Amino acid sequence: MLELKPFSASDASRVALLRNHPVILANGFNGTPNPYTVAAAEAFIAAQALKQPAENLAIWLAGELVGSIGLWRKEDVFRLSAGLGYWVGAPYWGKGVATEAIGLFTTYAFATFDIVRLEAGVFAFNQPSMRALEKNGFYLESIRRQAVVKHGQIQDDYVWVKLKHPNQSAPYPTPG
């Protein structure tokens, strides 16, 4: 059974072990520590503990921490949107873990945060991630051509989106 839970300090060594994989690091932002150390995991977990409600959750499968999924809130005119990011440890690839976690987290995010839109940018070479998003009702909104630089190469960024109310035509609230 898959569960999403807040991180605890005792998760740091497991997070570092799984996150410090070349393919996982290749699919993340360049600002992610590489190598991904226990100290980096401790800093991440400590930062997450300050956020209430939790924005990033640990993915647990059969009593084991196997990955992470979370969001970052956008600001100003984009304040009702959030970016979505996730990773699953290599031993758990191809088992539907990301697909199930995305579904659970999407429900959590729309119920917990004042957002109407989740968007995930996926590098052109990460087809499994695109399939997991599509299986959860995300649609390909755009391909931002030559939008990212990863390992010295210019790449396309595929933007996958899920709307809280896909057929809503009423105006959204404005700041008071």
Order of alpha helices (4+ residues) and beta strands (2+ residues): beta-alpha-alpha-alpha-beta-beta-beta-alpha-beta-alpha-beta-beta
